[in-house]
Amino acid sequence: MQGATDSAALGGVCDRWASHADSSQSRGVCGTRPDGFTERPHRLVLFRLPSSRLTILDEPDLARDSLPVSETFVSIQGEGKLAGVPSWFLRTSGCNLRCTWCDTPYASWSPEGTRRTLTDLIAEAKGAKVGHAVLTGGEPMLFAALVPLTHALRDAGIHITIETAGTLAPTPLPHCDLWSISPKLAHSTPRNDPRDATGAWAARHEQRRLNVPALQSLLNAPGDHQLKFVVSNERDLAEIDDLLSKLTSWAPSDILLMPEGITTPTPAQRAAVADVCLSRGFRYCARLHIELFGNTRGT
């Protein structure tokens, strides 16, 4: 494979798109960044998978033909305004954050998968015959190929949901019918996480997890929007209020709150979050896929 070399697991990408997540990165300088990304002038090089398969992430114009994919599957959309809708899911591999409670670590902490062409993915999406596509991750907004992929899905008459943490708003934006934005609150930072022995990822995650200009750009973009927040305690509500006070172009019905966890929440957890939704006009966000299938990959 042209240009492939071995290195530490990357857990993300590094190109002009990834630079939106780290404005301090140097430009045009060869070297390895603190998060393990390998840079070269105007080119980016390497995506390391645990299976030892290496996939080149080339310049954006070349990388627009394929994506690193963790998994694809057809299931029921479990969260948000379209909960219950049969959908084709595409999970990209790689993320610029490291949530301590991430329920898809195989797309973030230990990214795995294979590189697939857009032609192949578009054919699969059409063949699923469900009419809805959910592009998730990891962080799908890292990848330039998302733009031509979404244009092709739109032209095929497929409704597109993009699930993103809202830290990236590259230009041009992909086409999207429902922006499903999940800003990460302070409790997501992997403090004292055994997977981050040096604390390097905790520092990067804390720096990157909220990007108000990027969030506002996504809220201003065409399409419907929802802001999903994972709530673990009352302190989270103050952080949510503070963030919402800095954003426009949202209504209370666009704000979705869900209890933290990867299992069905307890009655007490449900009641606490439901009370907040009732008092503020927010939506309670269930995890229907957890109720139907449990915390099972591919659902």
C-alpha positions, 0 to 999 in steps of 0.5 A: 500500500503506497506510503504505508508505515507502522506507528502507534494506533492513531484513533483518528485522522489528521488532515485539513478537516481534523485541523478544525478540532485542534487550531494549535496544530502546525501547518506544513511541518513533518512530525508526530503530534502529541495525539499520535497523528502523523503529519507531512506538508499538505498531506496526511498519512496514516490510519492504523487499525488494531487488525494491523490493516493500514489505510491511507488517508490522502489529500482531501480530493483523493480521500473523497472516494472512500471512508474508514468504516467501522460497521454498517447495518440496518436497524431501528433508530433508537434516539431522537426525533426519528426514534423508531424509524428503520434506518441504514447505519454507517459508522465511520472509524476515528474520533477527535474526542475520547468520552470516558463512557463512550459506547462505541470504543471500537470507533474511538478509543480503539478504532477498527474497520476497513476502508470502503469506497463510496460506490460500495457504500452508496450501493449498500444504502440503496439496497437496504431500501429503508429510506433513511441513512444515519451517518455516525461514528466515531466522528463522521465530520472528520472525513471529507468524503462525507460531502460527496457521500451525502450528495449521492444519498440525497440524489437517491431520495434517502433521508440523511441524519448526521450524528456528530459531537458538534466540534467540527464545521468544515466548509463545505458542509455535507448535506443533512436532513437532520443534524443530530448534535451531541455536545459533550459535557464536563463529565465526558472527559476521561479523567483517571481513565486507565486507557489514558495513563498519561492524561494526554487524551483527557487534556485534549478532550477537555480542550476540544469537547465544546466548540461554540462557533462550530455548534452555531454553524451547524445550527444555522445549516439547512435541515432540522436539528436536535441537540442531545445531552447526556445527563448524569447529575444536576451540575450538568443542567447548569452547563447545558443552560450556559451552553444554550445561552451562547447559541441561537436558532434552537427551540426547547423542542430541539433539546433532548435529554437522556440519562447517562448509561449503556443500559436501560435507566432506572426508574429514578433516573428516568423520573429525574430527567423527565421532570427537567423536560417537563419544567423546561419544555425539552424532550426526554430522549429514550434509547430505544435500541437499548430497550430492544436489543441491549448494548449490542454492536450492530444495532 
